[in-house]
Amino acid sequence: MVSPVADQPIGIFDSGYGGLTVARAVLDQLPHEPILYLGDTRGSRTARVDRTGARLFAGVPGPWLVDQGVKMLVIACNSASSAVLRDARERYSVPVIEVIHRPPAAPRPPPATATWA
């Protein structure tokens, strides 16, 4: 028997058009997975969104997508991801994925010593 999760869509949301690139990448990598995409192209808020605005925006599609029964939530909006990722991971019962790629932190330099080579 197939798990009900297998039939649930992956939820993706963005505040503009950039999330369509993310949706395309998901479809390319997981062609048999259903997707439920929600993008606010009317407002196209990708220009400059402060943290409060991003939280307000992310507060609408996240709960709606989860209520639709998605198996995971992809925040394809950099502004919303940086503002609400931690809250979303605590709030929702599904995995929440971000698409911001942060390079690993630079390693710490070795401790200074009194001896020189």
N, CA, C and O atoms as a MOPAC input file, in Angstrom:
PM7 MOZYME 1SCF
protein

 N      0.83600 1    -1.18600 1     0.00000 1
 C      0.00000 1     0.00000 1     0.00000 1
 C      0.88100 1     1.25100 1     0.00000 1
 O      1.87000 1     1.31400 1     0.73100 1
 N      0.53000 1     2.23400 1    -0.80800 1
 C      1.28900 1     3.47800 1    -0.91200 1
 C      0.85800 1     4.43000 1     0.19400 1
 O     -0.33100 1     4.57300 1     0.47900 1
 N      1.82700 1     5.06800 1     0.80400 1
 C      1.54000 1     6.02900 1     1.86100 1
 C      0.77200 1     7.21700 1     1.30300 1
 O      1.02700 1     7.63600 1     0.17400 1
 N     -0.18300 1     7.78100 1     2.08700 1
 C     -0.91000 1     8.95700 1     1.62300 1
 C      0.00800 1    10.13100 1     1.31700 1
 O     -0.33100 1    10.97400 1     0.48700 1
 N      1.16900 1    10.20500 1     1.97500 1
 C      2.10500 1    11.30000 1     1.75400 1
 C      2.59200 1    11.29700 1     0.30400 1
 O      2.85300 1    12.35800 1    -0.26300 1
 N      2.71500 1    10.12000 1    -0.29400 1
 C      3.21600 1    10.03300 1    -1.66500 1
 C      2.32500 1    10.80300 1    -2.63200 1
 O      2.82300 1    11.34300 1    -3.62000 1
 N      1.03900 1    10.86500 1    -2.37600 1
 C      0.10900 1    11.54700 1    -3.26200 1
 C     -0.02900 1    13.03300 1    -2.95700 1
 O     -0.61000 1    13.77000 1    -3.75300 1
 N      0.48400 1    13.48100 1    -1.83400 1
 C      0.35600 1    14.88700 1    -1.46400 1
 C      1.32700 1    15.73100 1    -2.27600 1
 O      2.43800 1    15.28800 1    -2.56900 1
 N      0.91600 1    16.95200 1    -2.64600 1
 C      1.81200 1    17.79800 1    -3.42700 1
 C      2.89500 1    18.44800 1    -2.56900 1
 O      2.79100 1    18.51500 1    -1.34400 1
 N      3.92600 1    18.91800 1    -3.24300 1
 C      4.94200 1    19.76200 1    -2.63000 1
 C      4.44400 1    21.18900 1    -2.78000 1
 O      4.13500 1    21.61500 1    -3.89300 1
 N      4.35800 1    21.93200 1    -1.69300 1
 C      3.90200 1    23.31500 1    -1.73800 1
 C      5.06400 1    24.25800 1    -1.94000 1
 O      6.07200 1    24.16500 1    -1.24000 1
 N      4.93200 1    25.17100 1    -2.89600 1
 C      5.98000 1    26.15400 1    -3.18400 1
 C      5.33600 1    27.52800 1    -3.21700 1
 O      4.30200 1    27.71100 1    -3.85900 1
 N      5.93600 1    28.50700 1    -2.52800 1
 C      5.42300 1    29.86800 1    -2.66000 1
 C      6.53500 1    30.89000 1    -2.80800 1
 O      7.66100 1    30.69900 1    -2.35000 1
 N      6.17100 1    31.98600 1    -3.47000 1
 C      7.10700 1    33.07000 1    -3.73700 1
 C      6.33000 1    34.37300 1    -3.81600 1
 O      5.11400 1    34.37300 1    -4.00900 1
 N      7.04100 1    35.47900 1    -3.66400 1
 C      6.39500 1    36.78900 1    -3.72200 1
 C      6.50900 1    37.42400 1    -5.10200 1
 O      6.24400 1    38.61700 1    -5.25400 1
 N      6.88400 1    36.67500 1    -6.07100 1
 C      7.02300 1    37.21600 1    -7.42500 1
 C      7.16000 1    36.09200 1    -8.42600 1
 O      6.51600 1    35.05000 1    -8.30100 1
 N      8.00400 1    36.31000 1    -9.42500 1
 C      8.15900 1    35.33100 1   -10.49800 1
 C      9.30600 1    34.35700 1   -10.27900 1
 O      9.33700 1    33.30500 1   -10.91800 1
 N     10.23400 1    34.66700 1    -9.41400 1
 C     11.41000 1    33.82500 1    -9.22700 1
 C     11.09900 1    32.41400 1    -8.78400 1
 O     11.85000 1    31.48800 1    -9.09100 1
 N     10.01300 1    32.23600 1    -8.07400 1
 C      9.63800 1    30.90800 1    -7.60300 1
 C      9.29900 1    29.94900 1    -8.72400 1
 O      9.33700 1    28.73200 1    -8.53800 1
 N      8.96600 1    30.48800 1    -9.88900 1
 C      8.70000 1    29.61500 1   -11.03200 1
 C      9.95800 1    28.85400 1   -11.43600 1
 O      9.87700 1    27.71700 1   -11.90100 1
 N     11.11300 1    29.47700 1   -11.25900 1
 C     12.37800 1    28.79700 1   -11.53200 1
 C     12.57100 1    27.64300 1   -10.55400 1
 O     13.03100 1    26.56700 1   -10.93500 1
 N     12.21900 1    27.87200 1    -9.30400 1
 C     12.31300 1    26.82200 1    -8.29400 1
 C     11.34600 1    25.68800 1    -8.63100 1
 O     11.71200 1    24.51500 1    -8.56200 1
 N     10.11600 1    26.03800 1    -8.99500 1
 C      9.12700 1    25.01700 1    -9.36000 1
 C      9.62000 1    24.19900 1   -10.55200 1
 O      9.46800 1    22.97800 1   -10.57300 1
 N     10.20700 1    24.86300 1   -11.53600 1
 C     10.73900 1    24.16600 1   -12.71500 1
 C     11.84500 1    23.19500 1   -12.31200 1
 O     11.91000 1    22.07500 1   -12.81700 1
 N     12.71600 1    23.63000 1   -11.39800 1
 C     13.80400 1    22.76500 1   -10.93000 1
 C     13.25800 1    21.55200 1   -10.18900 1
 O     13.77200 1    20.44500 1   -10.34400 1
 N     12.21500 1    21.75800 1    -9.38200 1
 C     11.59400 1    20.63400 1    -8.67000 1
 C     10.99200 1    19.65200 1    -9.67400 1
 O     11.16400 1    18.44000 1    -9.54100 1
 N     10.29400 1    20.17100 1   -10.66900 1
 C      9.70600 1    19.30200 1   -11.69500 1
 C     10.78200 1    18.55000 1   -12.47900 1
 O     10.59900 1    17.38200 1   -12.82100 1
 N     11.89900 1    19.21500 1   -12.76400 1
 C     12.99000 1    18.54700 1   -13.47900 1
 C     13.59200 1    17.41400 1   -12.66200 1
 O     13.88900 1    16.34400 1   -13.19400 1
 N     13.77100 1    17.65400 1   -11.36100 1
 C     14.39600 1    16.65700 1   -10.49200 1
 C     13.42200 1    15.58100 1   -10.01100 1
 O     13.81200 1    14.43500 1    -9.78700 1
 N     12.16300 1    15.95700 1    -9.85700 1
 C     11.14100 1    15.03700 1    -9.32800 1
 C      9.91800 1    15.06500 1   -10.24500 1
 O      8.86200 1    15.55800 1    -9.84800 1
 N     10.04500 1    14.54200 1   -11.46300 1
 C      8.98600 1    14.70200 1   -12.45800 1
 C      7.64400 1    14.06600 1   -12.09100 1
 O      6.61700 1    14.44100 1   -12.65700 1
 N      7.63100 1    13.13000 1   -11.17500 1
 C      6.37600 1    12.46200 1   -10.82300 1
 C      5.72100 1    13.04300 1    -9.57300 1
 O      4.67500 1    12.56700 1    -9.13100 1
 N      6.34500 1    14.07400 1    -9.00900 1
 C      5.79400 1    14.69700 1    -7.80600 1
 C      4.77800 1    15.77200 1    -8.17900 1
 O      5.06400 1    16.61700 1    -9.02700 1
 N      3.60500 1    15.75700 1    -7.56300 1
 C      2.66300 1    16.85500 1    -7.78300 1
 C      3.14600 1    18.10400 1    -7.05200 1
 O      3.76900 1    18.01500 1    -5.99500 1
 N      2.85400 1    19.26200 1    -7.62400 1
 C      3.26800 1    20.54100 1    -7.04500 1
 C      2.05000 1    21.43900 1    -6.91000 1
 O      1.18800 1    21.47700 1    -7.78800 1
 N      1.99200 1    22.15600 1    -5.80700 1
 C      0.98800 1    23.20600 1    -5.61400 1
 C      1.77300 1    24.49700 1    -5.44100 1
 O      2.43600 1    24.69900 1    -4.42300 1
 N      1.69300 1    25.37600 1    -6.44800 1
 C      2.48900 1    26.60300 1    -6.47300 1
 C      1.60600 1    27.80700 1    -6.20100 1
 O      0.52100 1    27.93300 1    -6.77000 1
 N      2.07200 1    28.69000 1    -5.33100 1
 C      1.36000 1    29.92500 1    -5.04100 1
 C      2.34900 1    31.07700 1    -5.14100 1
 O      3.30500 1    31.15400 1    -4.37000 1
 N      2.11200 1    31.97600 1    -6.09800 1
 C      2.98200 1    33.12100 1    -6.28300 1
 C      2.17700 1    34.40300 1    -6.32400 1
 O      1.11800 1    34.46500 1    -6.94800 1
 N      2.68400 1    35.41900 1    -5.66000 1
 C      2.01000 1    36.70800 1    -5.64400 1
 C      2.61200 1    37.57700 1    -6.73800 1
 O      3.41600 1    38.46800 1    -6.46300 1
 N      2.22200 1    37.31600 1    -7.97300 1
 C      2.75600 1    38.10200 1    -9.07900 1
 C      2.04500 1    39.43700 1    -9.21800 1
 O      2.55300 1    40.33900 1    -9.88400 1
 N      0.88800 1    39.57800 1    -8.60800 1
 C      0.16300 1    40.85000 1    -8.66700 1
 C      0.96700 1    41.94900 1    -7.98300 1
 O      1.15300 1    43.03400 1    -8.53500 1
 N      1.44100 1    41.65300 1    -6.77500 1
 C      2.19500 1    42.65600 1    -6.03600 1
 C      3.65700 1    42.69400 1    -6.44900 1
 O      4.32100 1    43.72200 1    -6.31700 1
 N      4.14700 1    41.58800 1    -6.94100 1
 C      5.55100 1    41.44000 1    -7.31200 1
 C      6.44400 1    42.15100 1    -6.30800 1
 O      7.13000 1    43.11900 1    -6.63600 1
 N      6.42000 1    41.66000 1    -5.09800 1
 C      7.09000 1    42.32100 1    -3.97300 1
 C      8.57300 1    42.01500 1    -3.89000 1
 O      9.18900 1    42.25600 1    -2.85200 1
 N      9.15500 1    41.49700 1    -4.93800 1
 C     10.55500 1    41.09800 1    -4.83900 1
 C     11.50000 1    42.28000 1    -4.77600 1
 O     12.66700 1    42.10700 1    -4.42400 1
 N     11.03700 1    43.47400 1    -5.10600 1
 C     11.92300 1    44.63100 1    -5.14300 1
 C     12.59200 1    44.84700 1    -3.79500 1
 O     13.72100 1    44.40300 1    -3.58700 1
 N     11.91700 1    45.51600 1    -2.88700 1
 C     12.47800 1    45.73500 1    -1.55200 1
 C     11.38600 1    45.47600 1    -0.53300 1
 O     10.39800 1    46.20700 1    -0.45300 1
 N     11.58100 1    44.43400 1     0.23600 1
 C     10.59800 1    44.06300 1     1.24800 1
 C     11.30200 1    44.06900 1     2.58900 1
 O     12.31100 1    43.38900 1     2.77400 1
 N     10.76500 1    44.84100 1     3.52700 1
 C     11.37700 1    44.82200 1     4.84600 1
 C     10.94600 1    43.55000 1     5.58200 1
 O     10.07700 1    42.81300 1     5.11600 1
 N     11.55800 1    43.31300 1     6.71700 1
 C     11.31500 1    42.07900 1     7.46500 1
 C      9.85200 1    41.94400 1     7.87000 1
 O      9.29700 1    40.84700 1     7.80300 1
 N      9.21900 1    43.03300 1     8.28600 1
 C      7.80900 1    42.98000 1     8.68000 1
 C      6.93200 1    42.63300 1     7.49400 1
 O      6.02500 1    41.80900 1     7.60600 1
 N      7.19900 1    43.26300 1     6.35300 1
 C      6.42700 1    42.96100 1     5.15200 1
 C      6.58800 1    41.51900 1     4.72400 1
 O      5.61800 1    40.88200 1     4.31100 1
 N      7.79500 1    40.99600 1     4.81600 1
 C      8.03500 1    39.59600 1     4.45000 1
 C      7.29300 1    38.66300 1     5.39000 1
 O      6.75600 1    37.64400 1     4.95600 1
 N      7.25500 1    38.99900 1     6.67800 1
 C      6.51900 1    38.16200 1     7.63500 1
 C      5.02900 1    38.17600 1     7.34500 1
 O      4.36300 1    37.14400 1     7.42700 1
 N      4.50900 1    39.34600 1     7.00600 1
 C      3.08600 1    39.42800 1     6.66400 1
 C      2.78100 1    38.62300 1     5.41800 1
 O      1.78600 1    37.90000 1     5.37100 1
 N      3.63600 1    38.74400 1     4.40000 1
 C      3.41900 1    37.98700 1     3.17100 1
 C      3.48100 1    36.49000 1     3.44100 1
 O      2.60900 1    35.73700 1     3.00700 1
 N      4.50800 1    36.06600 1     4.15400 1
 C      4.69300 1    34.64200 1     4.39900 1
 C      3.61300 1    34.07400 1     5.30300 1
 O      3.38100 1    32.86500 1     5.30300 1
 N      2.95300 1    34.92500 1     6.07100 1
 C      1.89700 1    34.45000 1     6.95400 1
 C      0.63500 1    34.03600 1     6.22900 1
 O     -0.23300 1    33.40000 1     6.82600 1
 N      0.51100 1    34.38000 1     4.96000 1
 C     -0.69100 1    34.02200 1     4.20500 1
 C     -0.52800 1    32.71600 1     3.43500 1
 O     -1.31400 1    31.79400 1     3.65600 1
 N      0.46300 1    32.58800 1     2.53100 1
 C      0.53000 1    31.36800 1     1.73500 1
 C      0.95200 1    30.13600 1     2.51800 1
 O      0.49800 1    29.03500 1     2.20800 1
 N      1.80700 1    30.28700 1     3.52400 1
 C      2.24900 1    29.12600 1     4.29400 1
 C      1.09400 1    28.35300 1     4.88800 1
 O      0.95200 1    27.16200 1     4.61100 1
 N      0.25700 1    28.99500 1     5.70200 1
 C     -0.87100 1    28.26400 1     6.29100 1
 C     -1.84400 1    27.73400 1     5.22800 1
 O     -2.38300 1    26.63600 1     5.37200 1
 N     -2.06500 1    28.50300 1     4.17500 1
 C     -2.99100 1    28.05300 1     3.13600 1
 C     -2.48000 1    26.78200 1     2.46800 1
 O     -3.23900 1    25.83300 1     2.27100 1
 N     -1.20000 1    26.76300 1     2.12000 1
 C     -0.63600 1    25.57900 1     1.48300 1
 C     -0.66800 1    24.36900 1     2.41900 1
 O     -0.99300 1    23.26200 1     1.99000 1
 N     -0.33700 1    24.57600 1     3.67900 1
 C     -0.37600 1    23.47700 1     4.64900 1
 C     -1.81200 1    22.96800 1     4.80000 1
 O     -2.03900 1    21.76200 1     4.89600 1
 N     -2.77400 1    23.88600 1     4.82000 1
 C     -4.18500 1    23.48200 1     4.90200 1
 C     -4.62100 1    22.67800 1     3.68000 1
 O     -5.56100 1    21.88800 1     3.76500 1
 N     -3.94800 1    22.87000 1     2.54400 1
 C     -4.27900 1    22.11100 1     1.33100 1
 C     -3.69200 1    20.70300 1     1.36800 1
 O     -3.97600 1    19.88800 1     0.49000 1
 N     -2.87800 1    20.41600 1     2.37600 1
 C     -2.34700 1    19.06500 1     2.53700 1
 C     -1.00800 1    18.81300 1     1.87300 1
 O     -0.72600 1    17.68400 1     1.47300 1
 N     -0.16900 1    19.84300 1     1.74400 1
 C      1.14400 1    19.61600 1     1.13900 1
 C      2.00400 1    18.75800 1     2.06500 1
 O      1.84000 1    18.77900 1     3.28500 1
 N      2.92400 1    18.00300 1     1.46100 1
 C      3.79700 1    17.15200 1     2.26500 1
 C      5.06000 1    17.87800 1     2.71400 1
 O      5.72900 1    17.44800 1     3.65300 1
 N      5.38200 1    18.97900 1     2.04000 1
 C      6.49200 1    19.83800 1     2.43900 1
 C      6.24300 1    21.21200 1     1.86000 1
 O      5.47700 1    21.36800 1     0.90900 1
 N      6.88900 1    22.19900 1     2.43300 1
 C      6.70600 1    23.57900 1     2.02300 1
 C      8.05400 1    24.14600 1     1.59800 1
 O      9.01800 1    24.11300 1     2.36200 1
 N      8.11500 1    24.66400 1     0.37500 1
 C      9.33200 1    25.28000 1    -0.12900 1
 C      9.10200 1    26.78600 1    -0.17700 1
 O      8.22300 1    27.26800 1    -0.89100 1
 N      9.89900 1    27.51700 1     0.58700 1
 C      9.82000 1    28.97800 1     0.56700 1
 C     10.79600 1    29.43900 1    -0.50900 1
 O     12.00700 1    29.46800 1    -0.28900 1
 N     10.25900 1    29.80000 1    -1.67500 1
 C     11.09200 1    30.18700 1    -2.81000 1
 C     11.34600 1    31.68400 1    -2.84200 1
 O     11.90600 1    32.19800 1    -3.81100 1
 N     10.94600 1    32.37900 1    -1.80600 1
 C     11.11400 1    33.82500 1    -1.71000 1
 C     12.25200 1    34.10900 1    -0.73300 1
 O     12.15600 1    33.77700 1     0.44900 1
 N     13.32300 1    34.72200 1    -1.22200 1
 C     14.46000 1    34.99900 1    -0.34700 1
 C     14.09400 1    35.89300 1     0.82600 1
 O     14.53800 1    35.65500 1     1.94900 1
 N     13.28000 1    36.92800 1     0.57300 1
 C     12.89200 1    37.84400 1     1.64900 1
 C     12.09600 1    37.11900 1     2.71800 1
 O     12.37800 1    37.25800 1     3.90800 1
 N     11.10400 1    36.34500 1     2.30100 1
 C     10.28300 1    35.61100 1     3.26800 1
 C     11.10300 1    34.54900 1     3.97700 1
 O     10.94800 1    34.34200 1     5.18000 1
 N     11.96900 1    33.88000 1     3.24300 1
 C     12.78700 1    32.83300 1     3.84600 1
 C     13.67700 1    33.38900 1     4.94700 1
 O     13.78400 1    32.80600 1     6.02600 1
 N     14.31700 1    34.52600 1     4.66500 1
 C     15.20400 1    35.09600 1     5.68500 1
 C     14.42400 1    35.62900 1     6.87800 1
 O     14.95900 1    35.69900 1     7.98500 1
 N     13.16300 1    36.00700 1     6.66700 1
 C     12.37200 1    36.59500 1     7.74600 1
 C     11.61100 1    35.56600 1     8.57300 1
 O     11.43900 1    35.75600 1     9.77700 1
 N     11.15500 1    34.48500 1     7.95600 1
 C     10.21800 1    33.60400 1     8.66700 1
 C     10.60900 1    32.13300 1     8.70400 1
 O      9.83600 1    31.31700 1     9.20700 1
 N     11.76400 1    31.76700 1     8.19900 1
 C     12.11300 1    30.35000 1     8.11500 1
 C     12.02900 1    29.64300 1     9.46900 1
 O     11.40400 1    28.59000 1     9.58800 1
 N     12.65000 1    30.21700 1    10.46600 1
 C     12.65100 1    29.57600 1    11.79000 1
 C     11.22800 1    29.44200 1    12.33100 1
 O     10.85100 1    28.38700 1    12.84100 1
 N     10.43800 1    30.51700 1    12.21900 1
 C      9.05000 1    30.47000 1    12.68900 1
 C      8.25400 1    29.41900 1    11.93700 1
 O      7.48400 1    28.67200 1    12.54100 1
 N      8.43200 1    29.35500 1    10.61600 1
 C      7.68000 1    28.39000 1     9.80100 1
 C      8.03700 1    26.96700 1    10.19500 1
 O      7.15700 1    26.11000 1    10.26900 1
 N      9.29800 1    26.70300 1    10.44500 1
 C      9.70400 1    25.34600 1    10.83200 1
 C      9.10900 1    24.95200 1    12.18200 1
 O      8.82400 1    23.77700 1    12.41200 1
 N      8.92200 1    25.90900 1    13.05900 1
 C      8.31200 1    25.61600 1    14.35800 1
 C      6.80000 1    25.49200 1    14.25000 1
 O      6.19100 1    24.71300 1    14.98300 1
 N      6.18800 1    26.24500 1    13.35200 1
 C      4.73000 1    26.32200 1    13.25300 1
 C      4.10000 1    25.14500 1    12.51700 1
 O      3.05400 1    24.64300 1    12.93100 1
 N      4.72300 1    24.70500 1    11.43800 1
 C      4.08600 1    23.72000 1    10.57100 1
 C      4.55300 1    22.30800 1    10.86200 1
 O      5.69100 1    22.08500 1    11.27500 1
 N      3.66100 1    21.36600 1    10.64200 1
 C      3.96400 1    19.96200 1    10.89700 1
 C      4.64700 1    19.29700 1     9.71100 1
 O      4.96800 1    18.11100 1     9.76900 1
 N      4.87300 1    20.04500 1     8.63500 1
 C      5.54800 1    19.49800 1     7.45200 1
 C      6.94900 1    20.09600 1     7.36800 1
 O      7.19800 1    21.17100 1     7.91500 1
 N      7.86900 1    19.40500 1     6.68600 1
 C      9.20200 1    19.99800 1     6.51100 1
 C      9.12000 1    21.30900 1     5.73600 1
 O      8.33800 1    21.43700 1     4.79300 1
 N      9.93500 1    22.28300 1     6.14400 1
 C      9.99200 1    23.58800 1     5.46500 1
 C     11.40000 1    23.75200 1     4.91400 1
 O     12.38900 1    23.67400 1     5.64300 1
 N     11.46400 1    23.98200 1     3.60400 1
 C     12.73900 1    24.07100 1     2.90000 1
 C     12.92800 1    25.50800 1     2.40500 1
 O     11.97100 1    26.14500 1     1.96500 1
 N     14.13700 1    26.00500 1     2.47400 1
 C     14.45100 1    27.32300 1     1.92200 1
 C     15.28900 1    27.14400 1     0.66300 1
 O     15.85400 1    26.07500 1     0.43300 1
 N     15.36600 1    28.18000 1    -0.14000 1
 C     16.18200 1    28.09200 1    -1.34400 1
 C     17.34900 1    29.06500 1    -1.33400 1
 O     18.08300 1    29.16200 1    -2.31800 1
 N     17.52800 1    29.78300 1    -0.24000 1
 C     18.68800 1    30.66800 1    -0.12400 1
 C     19.91700 1    29.78800 1     0.06500 1
 O     19.95500 1    28.93800 1     0.95500 1
 N     20.90300 1    29.99700 1    -0.76800 1
 C     22.14200 1    29.23600 1    -0.63900 1
 C     23.17100 1    30.10100 1     0.05900 1
 O     23.63200 1    31.11000 1    -0.47400 1
 N     23.51400 1    29.68800 1     1.24500 1
 C     24.52100 1    30.42100 1     2.00900 1
 C     25.82800 1    29.64700 1     1.94500 1
 O     25.85200 1    28.45000 1     2.23000 1
 N     26.90300 1    30.30800 1     1.57900 1
 C     28.17800 1    29.59200 1     1.57700 1
 C     28.56500 1    29.23500 1     3.00300 1
 O     28.19000 1    29.93800 1     3.94300 1
 N     29.30000 1    28.16500 1     3.17000 1
 C     29.72500 1    27.82200 1     4.52900 1
 C     30.60900 1    28.91800 1     5.10800 1
 O     31.33200 1    29.60300 1     4.38600 1
 N     30.53700 1    29.06300 1     6.39300 1
 C     31.34400 1    30.08500 1     7.05900 1
 C     32.82900 1    29.76600 1     6.88300 1
 O     33.22300 1    28.60200 1     6.80600 1
 N     33.61900 1    30.79400 1     6.82400 1
 C     35.07300 1    30.59800 1     6.70500 1
 C     35.58000 1    29.95000 1     7.98600 1
 O     35.12200 1    30.28200 1     9.08000 1
 N     36.51500 1    29.03800 1     7.85100 1
 C     37.04700 1    28.40300 1     9.07100 1
 C     37.78900 1    29.41800 1     9.92300 1
 O     38.34700 1    30.39200 1     9.41700 1
 N     37.78500 1    29.17600 1    11.20700 1
 C     38.52300 1    30.05700 1    12.10600 1
 C     40.01700 1    29.90200 1    11.87600 1
 O     40.50400 1    28.80800 1    11.59200 1
 N     40.73200 1    31.00000 1    12.00100 1
 C     42.18800 1    30.88900 1    11.86600 1
 C     42.76000 1    30.15900 1    13.07100 1
 O     42.14800 1    30.13700 1    14.13900 1
 N     43.93200 1    29.56300 1    12.89900 1
 C     44.52800 1    28.88300 1    14.05600 1
 C     44.84000 1    29.90300 1    15.15200 1
 O     45.06000 1    31.07800 1    14.86000 1
 N     44.86000 1    29.46600 1    16.38900 1
 C     45.13700 1    30.41000 1    17.48900 1
 C     46.56600 1    30.97300 1    17.36500 1
 O     47.49100 1    30.31000 1    16.89600 1
 N     46.68600 1    32.21300 1    17.80400 1
 C     47.99600 1    32.85900 1    17.78100 1
 C     48.90700 1    32.20300 1    18.81000 1
 O     48.46600 1    31.83200 1    19.89800 1
 N     50.15200 1    32.06500 1    18.46400 1
 C     51.11700 1    31.47300 1    19.40400 1
 C     52.27800 1    32.45100 1    19.61400 1
 O     52.47900 1    33.38000 1    18.83200 1
 N     53.02200 1    32.22100 1    20.67200 1
 C     54.17100 1    33.06900 1    20.98600 1
 C     55.39300 1    32.67400 1    20.18800 1
 O     56.35400 1    33.43900 1    20.11000 1
 N     55.37500 1    31.50000 1    19.59800 1
 C     56.55400 1    31.04000 1    18.84200 1
 C     56.32300 1    31.28200 1    17.36200 1
 O     55.20500 1    31.15700 1    16.86300 1
 N     57.37300 1    31.62100 1    16.68300 1
 C     57.31700 1    31.83500 1    15.23000 1
 C     58.24500 1    30.83800 1    14.56700 1
 O     59.30500 1    30.51600 1    15.10500 1
 N     57.86600 1    30.36600 1    13.44500 1
 C     58.69500 1    29.38700 1    12.75000 1
 C     59.74900 1    30.07700 1    11.92700 1
 O     60.54800 1    29.41400 1    11.26600 1

